[in-house]
Amino acid sequence: MRWSNYKTETDTYQGALDKKELYKKHFLVQTAEALRGGTYDVREIEAILDCLVAERVAIAVDDENRRQTLVQFEDATGFSF
């Protein structure tokens, strides 16, 4: 993993996987049985997917909170967006 491009709006760095084509080719030749049966280690892929799902859930919750706040504001003020 190589970290670059600092994003000030999110206070994070953009990451890039070195040799990603090599990893992709190696993964794509695996059989479904190898992935299910444990002969190919999927723990890192699972960890990345878990992070992506958790981030999306956090965004969805934040979006819902934002919607609820707007509805409460509109109800309290009569002003609509």
N, C-alpha and C positions, 0 to 999 in steps of 0.2 A: 504494500500500500504506500502510495506517495501522496503526501498532503501538499496542497498548493492553493492558490486563489482564496484569500481570506474574504469572507462575505460579512461586511460590517452590519448589514441589516439583520442578520441572524446570529452574529457573533460566533461564526463557525468557519472552518476551513473546508474547501472542496477536496474530496479524496479521489484518487484514481488508482485502480488496481494495475500494478505492473504485470506485464505478460498475460493480460486477460484473455487474449486469443488462445494461448496455450491451455489455460485452465478451461476455457469454453470447449475447445476441441476434445480435451480429455474427458470432460463431463458428458458431452454429447454421444460418445461412443459407448457409454455405460448402458447396460440393459436394465429394464425395469426391475428384474429380479435382483441384480446387483445393488440397486438403490434400496429396494425393500429389504433384502436379505442381510445387509450390513457389510458386504464385501467392499463397498465404496463408502467411505466416511462422509456422511452428509451433515455432520454436526455444525460445521461452519455455515453451510447454506441455510440450515434451519435457524441458526442464530440470527443471520441477516434477515430472513423472512419474518422472524419474531419481532425484530426491531422495526421493520417496515410496517407490519400490522399494528404494532403498538403506537407508532407515530401517526398512522392514519386514524386510529381510534381517537388519539388525543386531538387531532385536527377536527374530527367530526364532533367531538364533545365541545370543543372551543366554538365551532360553528353554531352548534345548538345553543350554547350559552349566549352567543352574540345575538342570535335570533330572538331568544327569550328576552334579552335586555332591550332590544328594539321594540318588541311588542309591548313591554312594560312602559317604555318611554312614550310610545304612541298612545297607549291608554291613559297615561298620566297627563300628557300635554295636548293630545288631540292632533299633534303634528305627525304627518306620515311621510315616510321616505319613499 
